[in-house]
Amino acid sequence: MTDNIPLQPVRQKKRMDSKHRSGCCECLRCCGRRDPRPRTVWLGHPEKRDQRYPRNVINNQKYNFFTFLPGVLFNQFKYFFNLYFLLLACSQFVVEMRLGALYTYWVPLGFVLAVTVIREATEEIRCYMRDKEVNSQIYSKLTARGTVKVKSSNIQVGDLILVEKNQRVPADMIFLRTSEKNGSCFLRTDQLDGETDWKLRLPVTCTQRLPTASDLLQIRSYVYAEEPNIDIHNFVGTFTREDSDPPVNESLSIENTLWASTVIASGTVVGVVLYTGRELRSVMNTSNPRSKIGLFDLEVNCLTKILFGALVVVSLVMVALQHFAGRWYLQIIRFLLLFSNIIPISLRVNLDMGKIVYSWVIRRDSKIPGTVVRSSTIPEQLGRISYLLTDKTGTLTQNEMVFKRLHLGTVAYGLDSMDEVQSHIFSIYTQQPQDPPAVKGLTLATKVRKTMSSRVHEAVKAIALCHNVTPVYESNGVTDQAEAERHYEDSCRVYQASSPDEDESTGEITFYMKGADVVMAGIVQYNDWLEEECGNMAREGLRVLVVAKKSLTEEQYQDFEARYVQAKLSVHDRSLKVATVIESLEMEMELLCLTGVEDQLQADVRPTLETLRNAGIKVWMLTGDKLETATCTAKNAHLVTRTQDIHIFRLVTNRGEAHLELNAFRRKHDCALVISGDSLEVCLKYYEYEFMELACQCPAVVCCRCAPTQKAQIVRLLQERTGKLTCAVGDGGNDVSMIQEADCGVGVEGKEGKQASLAADFSITQFKHLGRLLMVHGRNSYKRSAALSQFVIHRSLCISTMQAVFSSVFYFASVPLYQGFLIIGYSTIYTMFPVFSLVLDKDVKSEVAMLYPELYKDLLKGRPLSYKTFLIWVLISIYQGSIIMYGALLLFESEFVHIVAISFTSLILTELLMVALTIQTWHWLMIVAELLSLSCYIASLVFLHEFIDVYFIATLSFLWKVTVITLVSCLPLYVLKYLRRRFSPPSYSKLTS
């Protein structure tokens, strides 16, 4: 049976990553950069250094003053077609190859290069100004002569730097002192890790206890720090004070650091500089993302190669018809130059300018406010998405947790019974000693009441203590702790991260812990309700948190503290040693309660997903949540419709189990797939091709417990296996790899910060805006670029066809039909504005495109730009070019200059009429462009007496000949367009009528 076809294991591809990294290291050594090493930094003595450190200069520029022009030109001419046009222009310096004035070839090439150089220069200047602003910021530095001012770029390793509140940290530092009474400070890290929550930082205990900041220069102390690396979430180091008896040693971790690019949110701090310049954590984490080249651009490049082949063939045919007489090789070169217009040099410029217009239109759309286009090179990708991969938390849901349930095992409290919880807590703190009751039943009831109250009290106390949140007061957006606390203003209170409270009055030592059920199940004491209730709550769409505690004796705590301090002082394998010590406590803990919270869906998620589904886009949800929660959210958001079955892929751990489960899945039809990250990894290891083939047939896929690397891997596999375009949507730092891997990455500015938004190609503020971004802007961008590119090619083929006819009539002579300004003006001031106005065209209104997402399906097949449409435009160009040239040759009377006047005027009018024929919805700027171009041509005739007989164009003979030729070239196409719309209308025509 087909259900049991043996599955073939996947052959793993060899990766070349290690070789690539090795090459980078060799390059760094050649450039004089040594491998990073640990360092000893003496406080306030930058001259005491054991190695050279880089300057604290931020430089994000691609070029400098000397390399700018050579670098830009090299990047342009390393591509074949740009180099081809350069060689054409240079060939005109050779007399035997010259076909006309030099500016005929150099002006178009110069214009294209000028646009590129100006764009690059603008970006470089902006980058230079941003870098200069950062490098010129002034900071206070502690020295033996007192406090002095120093620029950020002049800060050195070992300097003691003061950083004020709301000031950027200039370098990676160790936190030594703070002005805050509580001995800590908050950091804003959104520019480093994208997270909006503030981070708590603690100073070195020894230096915080000093009377004044200037005393830092009076002690003999140093910091031993690990080598520079990219990990912004961990740090290993030690602080040593040698002049105390005995010497003081303190371990340093991430909570003692102040990384560059963060901002001090409270108080004034003093730190010692550890890393500068290119060794900063923020700089080392900055990498150039994958340069995305749109599928549309690749298709245009393919068509351009076909045109180049046609250019070579036509040139060879012309020489062959001369029987390769004389210096035929020079004739080939001359014909290559003569027909060079077959490849339009203006195509790339028009498309790039079109992308800028599309980006501007997206940013200006009031229906999707706050949308940002960070990559203006791929707007057409939005119109051809086949797979949408989305995160769950913060993307489909609001990432705003609403407390729904408190479960104690035997009893559960919901929102409607929170008053009972309050009553239990109240009774614990207000109970008074009472006389023994006379009735035995009352005694039992009272004991039960006390037992339940104490359980509720323990659970609530654990929830209240086991967190890292502290209230912070803000006034007009700036923290003003003392003033706001005096007035107890709730309106300016916000909550930020802090250390857990200690309840020291009882003398009890209690270890509290909370976490996900899969982690806590092996930590808490045996019970018979944890797994069942966690499953029940997850099926309701609740996120479950398990809270537990453990009471410690004084001896147990002292033993733990000694081992913990010793582990934290370790320089090597500190994280492993600390984790081992902590794990000694994490066993046989008392289970207190389960808390269930619900993450609300984002606004209009359901209609947005329905729109995408109707547009032919398959949606895959990739989340780190557990299977039950992910499945419930998928149903709630209507990612899985009510009529669809769900196949939950059971957990597999080896090849045999994966084989059996894949065969079981193969029997299902039209059902959504839910699979865990562990099972996915096993399937991809052994049966990558078979699994992807089955998964791509599903209407929806949900991957739960999915790691960030797995998300990027799924995107990559979809691209490789299907060849379709993918779009990844997320809001958190764990979505960045997926967003950057996708053909089109969309970041949602959410509760988790702006990291995903900053890394994405497009940034939106709400998931519901994605529908309009794809259905309206993506569709319009793709269709407009398709029309624009083909019309630019048509414009070039028309004049090349005329040249071919002219040369063949005059005995295959390599003589240009048009020279000088005529050839330049044709593709610029005479036709540029009408042709470029096609970027404003649209076939349906945006409301119709949103109402009928089925219109989007037509684009997935790539019909607006295909070999078929390309061939049609080629035939149109050959027909019109031939009609115009033969018509001019037949109707001219005496002088050759009359052929030029008749054919060129007919060519200009034909192009303007063809633009009008192509336009589907007129915009007032289109009318202006048409009239402006026509006016420019008529006005310029007075100055073109060198090429055109001014007296002849004023005669009636000229007018009727041009009219006839233009009508013959255009009228049949208008008739064909009418007949097609009459008998074979496109899908959108019924919606616009």
N, C-alpha and C positions, 0 to 999 in steps of 0.2 A: 504494500500500500504506500501511497505517496506520503502518508503521515509519518512513516518510519524510515524515510530516506536517511542513510548514514550521513552524519554531518562531518565535514572535513575540517581538521584543525587549521588555525591561521598560522601562516609563516610570519614570524616576527621580523620586521624590517630593522636593519642595522642603523643606528643613529650615529651621527658624526659630531655630536655636541662636544665631546671631550677634545677632539682634535681642534675644533674651532676655538675652544677656550684656551687651549695650549698656544695656539697661534697668537691670540690676543696678549697672553702673558709675555711671549717673546717680543712682541711689538712694544709693549710697555718697557721692557728692559732696554730695548734699543733706543727708546726715547728718553732714557735716563731715569725712569721711575722704578724704584726698587720695590720688592715685595713688601707689603705692610708687616710691621713688627709691633709687638707690645712696647710700651713706653713708660718711663718714669718721669713724672712732671712735678717739679718743685714749685710750691706755692709762691707766686710773686717774683720768681727768678727765671724769666724766659731764657737767660743766657746759659743756664745750667741744662743743657740738652745733650742727649746721647746720639741724636741723629738730626738730619735736616727735615724741616717740615715745610709744606707748601704755604704760600701766602694766602691770607684769608680774603681772596677775591672771588666773587661770583661772576662767571663768564658763560653766558648762554648763547653767544654769537657763533654762527657757522664760519664766518670769515673775519679777517682783520683788514686794515686799510690796504695792505699790499696784496693780499690774496683774494680780495673781493672780485675784481673784474676777471682775472684769470680763472678763478673758481667757478663763477657764474657761466662764463663762456664754455669752460670745459664740460660742465653739467648739461649744457644745451647741445653741444656738438658731439657728445658721446653717443647720441642717438643717430641712427642712420639717416633719417630723412632730413634732419636739420643739417647734418654734414653734407648731404646731397645738395641742398640748396646753397650751401656755402661754396661748394665746388663749382656749381653752376655760375654763381656770381664771380668767382675768381677767374673762371675760364674766359670771361669777357675782356680780360687784360691781354689775351692772346689775339692778335689781329686776325688770324685765319679763322677763329671761332666766333668773332664778334658778330652779333646779329642786330645790334642797335645801340642806343645810348646806354652807358654804364648804369645810370640811375634806374633804368627799367628793371634791373635785377637787384640792385643794391638797396633801393628804397623799400620794397616790400620786406626784404630780409632784415634791413635795419629797423623797420617798424616793429617787427615781431621781437627782435632782440631788445629794442628799447623798452617795450612793454614788460618783458621779463626782467630786465635790469632794474627798472623803476620799482617793480613789485618787490624784488629781492632787497633792493636798497631801503625801501620803506620798512620792510620787516626787520632788517638789520638795525636801522636807526631806532626803531621802537625798542628792540631788544637791548641795544646799547644804552638807551635812556633809562630803561628799567634797571639794568645792571648798575649803572652809574648812581641811580638813586639809592639802591641798596648798599653799594660799596661806600657811599659818602655819608651814611648815617653816623651821627656823633654819639659816642658812649663815654661814660666816666670810668677811669682806670685808677686803681689804688696803687700808689708808689710810695717810696720812702720820703718823697718830697710832698706828699699829700695827694689829693685827687686831681688828675689832669684829664683833659678832653682828648679823645683819640678817635680817628675814623675807623669804621668797621674794617676797611681794607688793611689797616696797619696793626690790627690785633694779632698777637702772637701766642703760641702755645706757652702756657705758664702764667699769662697775665691774669690779674684779678680784676674782673669787670663787674660794674654795678649796672643792673638793668631795672628800670623803673616800670611801674604798672602800665599796661597797654603798650609796652615797647617790645619790639622784636628781639629775640635772642640772637646775637650776631654770630655765634660759633657754638660748637658742641662743648658743653661745660659740665662740671660737677657742682652741684648745689651746696654752698658752704654756709650761707647765712640768709635770714629773712627778717624783715621788720614786723611781720605779723606776730601778734601775741601768742597765737596757738602753735607757733613754730613750724608752719608749713605754708605752702603757696599752691595756687591753682595755675595750670597752664591751658591755654587754648591751642589745640593741636590740629585744627581743621586744615591748615595749609600743609601739614606734614602727612597725616594719615587719613584726612577727609572726615574724621569723626567730629561731631559737634559737641559731644560731652566733654566737659573740662576734666583734666587729669590732675590728681593730687601728687605733689612732689614734697619730699622730706629732705631737710639739710643734713649734712654730716653732724652727728651729735656733738662731737668734740669741738668743732668750730662754732656751732650755734651757741655753745655755752660761754664763749669768750665775751668779755664786757663790751668791746666795740669792734667794728669792722677793721680798724687800723691795726688791731692786735694780730690780725692774720699775718702781717709782715714781721711780727716779733717772734713767731714760733718757727721751729725747724720741722717742717712736715712736707710730705710728698704724696702723690697719688700714683699707684701702679695700675695701669689701664691696659686692657686687651688691645689687640691690633684693630685698626679701622675696618669696619665691615658694614654690610647693608641692613643689618637687623635693627629696626627702630624700636622693637618691643623687648629687647633683652640687653643687658650689659653686665660685664664681670670685671670687677676691680677691687682694690683695697686702698684704704687711707691709713697712713702711718705718721704718728707724731713722735719724733726721736728725742726731743728735749724734755720729755716728762718721765717721771719715775714711778712705775715702770713705763716703757714705751706703750703708746696707745695704738691698737690696731682695730679698724672697723671695716666690715665688708661693705662694698658698694654694689648696688643693683640699679635696675631701671628707675626705681623710685627716687634715686639721688641724682638723676640726670636732668639737664636742661638742653634739649636738642635745638640746633639752629632751625630757624623758620617757625618756631613756636612763639607764642606771645604770652607774656606774664599777665595774668588776670587779677592778681591780688598782691599788694605789698611791693616792697623793693627788695631785690635779691642780690646776692654777691656770689659769683661763681669763678672757678678757675678753669681756664681754657684747656681742653684736651686735644681737640681736632680742629683743623682749619682747612679752608679751600676745598680742593677736590677730595679730601678725606672726610668731609662732613657727611653725616648719615643722609641728609636730605639730597646732597649732590650725588652720592653713590647710588641712591635709589632712583635718580632721574635717568631715564633711558628713552631713546627715540623709539616710539611705538612703531609697529609694523606699518610700512607705507602701503596704504591700500590703493590698488588700481581698480577702477570700476570695470565691470563686465562690458558696459557700453563702450568705454574707451578701448578695450581690447578688440571689440568687434569693429570699431572704426579703424583701428590700426590694421586689422585684417583686410578690410576693404581698400585701404590705402596701398597695401602690398599688391593687391590685384591691379590697382591702377598703375602701379609702377611696372608690373609685368606687361600691361597693355601699352605703356609708353615705350618700352623696349621693343615690343613686337611691331608697333607702328613704325618706329624708326628703322628697324631692319627691313620691313616691307618696302619702305620708300627707297632705301638704298638698293634693295634687290631689284626693284623695277627699273633702276638705272643700270642694272647688270654689273653692279660693283665696279663701275668705271672710275678711272683716275684714283685719287687719294680717297678711297671709299671710307676708310676708317675715320678721316676727318669729317666726312659727310654724316656718318653715324652720330658723331658727337654734336654736330650742328643740328641734326634733327632731334636729338635728345634735348637740346636747349630750346629748339623751336616749339616742341610739344610739351615742354615742362609744365605748362598750365594744367595738364591732365591731373597732376597731383597738386591740389590747392594749398598753397602755403598759408592761406588765411583760415584754413579749417580749424587748426588748433586754437588760434586766437579767438575765433567766434565761439567755439565750444567752451573755452575757459571763461570768457566774458558772460556766456549764458549761465554757467554755474554760479557766478557771482550774483546775477540777477535772481536766480532761483533761491539762493541763500537769503538774499535781502527780502524777498517775498515771504519766505517762511518766518523770518524774524518779525516781520511787520503784521503777521496774521493775528488779528485781535481775538480770534476764536481759540487760539492756543497760546495765550500770553506766557511770557517767560521762556519760550523756546529759544535755544541757542544752537547755532550751527558752528561746530568746532572744526569740521572737515568739509570744506567747500568743494572738494574734488569728486565727491561721489553722491550727489543728490539723486541721480538717475537710478541708483541702486534701490532707493525707497519704492520705486514703481515696479519692482520685479521680485519681491520677497516670496519665497515658497515655504520657508520654515521660520517660525518665530519661537525663540527659546527665552523663557522668562523666569525670573526669580519669583518666589512667593512673598516672603515677608518684606513689607515695605514697598513692594511693587504691585502685586495684586491686592495685598492687604495694606492697612494704614500704618502698621508697626506701632499702633497705640493699643496697649494691652488693657483690657477692661476686666477687673477682678470679678470672677463669676462663681467660684466655689471654693470652700474650705472643707476638706474631707479628713476626718479623724479615724476612719476605719469602720466604726460602728455607727457613726452619724455624719451627715454632710450638711453644710450650711450654704445656702445660695444667697443671692442678693435680697430676696424677699424675707430672709430670716437673719439678717445681720443684727437686728435688734436683740435676738437671743444671745448672740456672741457678746454684744455690748453688756447685756445683763449678767452674763457669767463673769466677765472681767470686773464689772462693778462690784459683784458680790465678793470677789476675792479680796479687793482692796478696802472693802467697807465692813467685812464680817466682824462681829464682836463675840467674845466668849459668852456662851449661853448655858443655862442650867440643863442638865440631862432631861430630855422629854420623858413624859410618863408613858407614852404610847409607843410600843415597839415598832409598829408600822411606820410611824413618823420618823423614828430613828433611821430605819433603812432608807426611807426616801431622802432624808437629809444627807446621808452618806453618799447615795448615788448622785445627789445634786452637787455635793462637794467634789466628788471624784470627777464628774464631767466638767465642772467649773475649773478645776485645777488643770485638766487636760487642755481645755480651751485656752486657759491662761498661758500654759507652757508653749503651745503652738503659736499664739499671737506674739508672745515675748520673743520667740525665736525668729519669727518673721520680722519683727521690729528691730532686732539687733543684728541679724545676719544679713547685712547689706553694706554698701559703701556710699551712702547718700547723706548729704548734709545740706541744710538750708543756707542759701546765700542771698543777701539782699542787694538789689540793684535799684539805682535811682537814675532815671533818664538814660538807661542803657549802660551806666557805669557803676561798678560795685562801690557801694558806700556803706560798709558794714556797720560801723559804730552809730552813724546818724539814723539809719533805718531801724536798727535794733532798738534804739531808744524810743522810737515812736511805734514799734511793733506793727509796721505797715505790711499787711498780707499781700497787698496789691503789687509790691515790688519784691516779693520773695520768690526765688527760684531754687530748684534743688540741683546740687552738683555732687560729684563723687567726693567721698571722704573716707576716713577710717572708721571701722566699727566701734560702737560704744563699749565701755567696760562698766559693768555694774559691780563696783568694789565693796559696797556696803555689807553684803551678805558673807563675804569671805569664801564663797563657793567659786570653784574654777570649772567653767563649762565650755566645752568645745562645740560650736555650732557649725553645721555644714548644710549646704543646699546644692542641688544639681538635678540633671536630667535623670529620668527613671532608669535608663539603661546603665548609667554610671553608678547610681546609688543602690541599685538592686544587690550588688555584691558587697556593699559596705554596711548596710543596716542589718540588724538581727533578723533571724528568720520570722516571717509572718505569712499569713495565708490570704492577704487581701491586696497587697501592693500591685502585683501584676494585673489582676483582674480589674481593679478600679482605674488604674492608669489606662488600660485599654478602653474601658467604658468612656472615660473622659475624653480620650483622643478621638473616639468615634463621634463625639458631639462637636468636634472641632476645637477643643480646648487644648492649650499648651500646658503641660503638666510639669510642676516643679516639686521635688521631694525634699522635705526639711527634716533634719535629724540632729541629735545632740549626743554628747558623751561627757559625763562628769569625771573630773580628774582629781586625784589627791595632790597634795603639795609636792610629794616626792615624785610622782609621775610627771608633774609639770616641770619641775626643776631638771629632771633627767632629759625631758624633751627639749627644753630651752637650751641646755648645754650642747646637746647634739645638733640642734638647729643653728646655733651661733657658730659652731665649729664648721658646719657644712657651708654656711654663708661666707666664711673667710676663705674658702677654697678658691683658687684661681682656675684650676683645671677641673672640668666636669662638674661645675658648681650646680647647674640646674639638676643634673641627675642625682647628686648627693642630697640636695635640698628636698627633691621629690621623694627620695627614699625615706628621709626622716619624717616627712609629713604623712607618708603612707602608713607609718607605724601607728599613727593615731586613727587613721581612717579604716577602722574595722570594729565590728560588733557595736555599731552605734544604735541608739534608740530612735526608732521611727516615730516622729511626732505628727506629721500631717502631710497632706498633699494639697497644693494650691493649683487651681485651674483658672487660666485667663484666656480670654478670647481676643483674637486679632481681627478687628473689623475690616470688611472689604473696602477697597478704594471706591470712590464714587464712580458709578457707571461702568464698573468692570464687566458686568454681564452683557450689556449691549455692545460693548467694545469687542469682547471675545466673539460674540455672535457675528458682528460685522466682519471680523477677520476670517472666521470660518466660512462665511458666505462668499468671501473674496477668493477662496481657494487656498488660504494660508493655513497650514497645520501648526498647531501650538503645542509645544513641549514645555512642561513646567519642571524646572530643576531646583530643588530645595534641599536644605540641610535638615529640615524637620523630619520627625518620625513618620512612618508609613501611614498610620491611622489619621494623623492630623493633615498630612498632605492630601490623602484621598478625600477627606471631608471637605477641605478647602476647594479641591477640584470640582466636587459636586456642587458646592455652594455657589461657586463662581460661574457654574454652567460651562466649565471647560469640558466636562463630560456631560452630554445631554441625557435627559431622562430615558430616552429610548435606547441608549447605548449600554451594552454590557461592559463590565470591568474585569479584566484578567489580572489578578494579583500574582505576580511572579514570585513563587516561594523562594526562600533563602537557599542558595546553592553554594557549595564550598569547593567542589571539584569538577573535573571534566565530565564524569559520568552523570552526576546530578544535573549539570547544565544541559547535557544531551537530552535527558528525559524531559526536562521542563520545557525545552525549546520545541520538542515534538508535541507536547501537550498544548503549547501556545499556538503551534501551527494549525491545529484543528479549529481554532476559534476564527470567527469572521466578523469584521466590522465591530471590533471591541477595543476599548481603550486599555492601555497597558500601564500598570503600576509596578515599578521595580526599585529595589534598594540599591544603594551605591556598591555594596559588597557583592551582590549578585551580578550587577552590571560589570564589575571588574573581572569576575570569573568568566562571564560570557564573552567579553571582548578579548580575553586572553586566549581562549581556545576556539571560539566560533564567531569571530568578529563579522565576517561577511554575512553569515546566515542570520545572526541577530539583527544587524542593521537592515537587512532585506525585509525581515518580518516587522520590525519596529516602524519602518517608513511606510508600511501599509496601514498602520493604525491611524484612526482619526485624531487621537490625542495620546500623549505619553507623559507620565509623571515619574520622575526620578527623585526618590527621597534619600535622605542621608547622603547627599551628594557633596563631595569635596570640591573646592574651587578648581583644582587641576582636572577633575573629572568633567566639570562643566565645559572647560575649554576643549577637552578631548572629544566630547560629544559633538560640539560645534565643528571641529576639524573633520570628524568622521562623516558627518552629514555632507559636508562640502565635497569630500573625496568620493563618497559612495553614490551620491545623487547628482552631483554637478549643479545643484540648485543653489540659489542665493539664500543666505541665512541672515537673520536679524536677532541680536541678543539684547535683552532688556533687563536692567538691574539697577539697584540703588545703593548697594553696599560695597565695601572694599573687596569682599570675597567674590564679587561679580566682575571685577576689572579684567581678569584673564579671559573670561568668556566674552566680554564686550569687545576686547581688542582682537580676539581671534575671529569674530564673526565678520562677514562681509560688510555688515552695517551695524554699528554699535550704538545703542540708545541708552543714556543714563537718566535715571529719575532722581531729582533732588528730593531726598527724603529725610527721615529721622536719623539715619545712619551717617549723614554728612554728604559731602560733595565729591568724594573720591571717585565713585562710578561716573558721576556727571562730568568731571574734569577729564576722565580718560576716554569718554565716548565721542563718537562722531557727531551725535546730536544729543542735546540735553532738553528734557521736558520736565514740567513740574508735576504732571499727573499722568497716570497710565492711560486715562481715557483720551488724552491728546494724541496717542499713537495712531488711533483710527484715522483722524484727519491728516496726520503727517504722511501716512501711507496712501490712503484712498484719494486724497486731493493733491497734495504737493508732490508725492512720489509719482503718481500717475501723470500729472502735468509735466513734471521735469523730464521724464523719460520720453513722452510723446513729442514734446517741444524739441528736445535735443535730436531726436530721430529725424524730425522734419527739417531742422536747421542743417544738420550734417549732410543730408541727402540733397538739399537745395544748393548748398555750397559746392558740392561735387557736381551737380547739374550745371551750375554756372560756369565751372571750369571746363567741363566736357563740351559745352556748347561752343565756346570760343576755340577749343582745340579741334573740334570737328570742322569748324569753318576754316581753320588753318590747314587741315588735312585736305579739304576739298580744293582750296586755293592752290596748294602746292601741287596736287595731282593734275589740275587743269593746266598749270604752267610748267609742264614737263618735269614735275617732281623737283622743282627748285627749292633749295633751303632758304627761302626769302620770307621774312616775317610779313604777315598781312597788316598788322597794326604795330606801330612803333611809338616810342616815347611816352608821352603822358596818357595816350589813349589806353594802353595796356595797363597802366597803373590806376587810372581813374575808373576803369571798368569794374574792378573788384573793390574799389574804395568809395569815393564820394558818389558815384553814379548808381550803385546797387547795394552798398553796405547797409544803409539804414533800413530799407524795406526788408532785406533778407534777415537782418538781425531782429527785426520786429516780430519775427515768428516766435520768439521766446515769450511773447505775451498772448499767444494763441491758446485756445482751449475748445474742446469739442462739446463739453457739457458744463453746466454750472456746478459749483462746489456742493451745493445742496443736493443736486441730483446724484453726484458721485458718491456722497455719503449715504443717500437713500437706497441706491442700487449698487452695493459693493460687488455684485457679479460682473460689473464692467471691468473690474481689476483683473479678473481671470484672463481676459484677452491678452493682457500684457505679459503674462507668465510664459507664453509661447514665443515671445520676442518678435511678434509680427510687425510692429511699427518700423523696425530696422532689421531686414533679413536679406538673404540673397535674392529673393523674389522681388522685393521692393527696390533693391539696388539695381537689378536688371531692368526693371520698368523705367527707372529714372535714366539709365544709360540709353535705352531705346528712345526715350523722349528727347534726350540731349542730341543724339545722332540725327533724329528726324528734324528737330528745329534748327540745328546748326546747318544741316544740308539744305533745308528749304531757304533759309536766309541767304546762304552763300550762293547757291545756284540761282536764286531769284535775283540777287544783285548782279550776277554775271549776265543773266539773260536780259535784264531791263536797263542796264547802263548803256549809254549812247556813244560817248567818244573818249573821255579821259578816265584814266585809272583812279584818279582821286575821287571820282563819282562813285566808284565801287565801294571805297572806304566809307564815304558819307552815307550811302544807302544801307549798307550792311551793318555798320556800327549803330546807326540810329535804330534800325529794326531790332538789333540785338538788345539794346537798352530797353526799348518798349516791350519786347517779348519778356524780358526778365521781370519788369514791373508788373506786367499782366499775369505772369505765372505765380508771382507772390500773391496777387489778389485771388488767383484760382486756388491756391493752397490754403489760404486763411479760412477758418471755419467760424470764428467769432471775431468780429471787428472791434478793435480798440481805437480810440481817437488818436493815439500815438502812431498807429499803423497808417492812418490816413495822412497824418503830418509827414511821416517818413516817405510815403509814395510821392506826395506833392513836392516835398523838399528835394528829393533826388531828381525828379523831372525838371524842376526849376533850375537846379544846379547844372544839369546837362545843357539846357537851352541857353542859359547865361554864359556857359563856358564856350559855346560854339564861336563866339566872337573872337576868342583868344586862340582858337585852334586852327587858324588859317594855314598853318604849316602842314596840317594833315587833311583838312576839309575845306572844300571850296565854299566860302561863305555866301557867295552870290547864288550858287546852285541850290543851296538848301532853302532859299527864299522863293524858289519857283514852285509852281503848281505841279510840275512834273515830278519833282522830288517828293512832294507830299503824297501823291497818289501811289507812287511806287512803294514808298515805305509802308503806307496803309495796307496795300494789297499783300505785301510780303508778311507783315505782322499778323494779318487776319488768317492767312493760310497756315502760319506756324502755330497759332494759338486757338483758333476757332474749333478745329477738330477735337482738341483736348477738352474744351468747355462742353462740347456736345457729348463726349464720352463720360464726362463727370456727371452730367444731367441724367444720362441713360442709366448709369450705374446706381445713382441715388434713387432713380425711379423704379428700377426692377430688382436691384440687389442692394438694398440700403444697409449700412452698417448698424451694429446693435444699438448704438447710442442715438441714432437719428429719430427713432420712435419716441425717445424720451425728451428730445428737444423740440419736437413738433407740437 
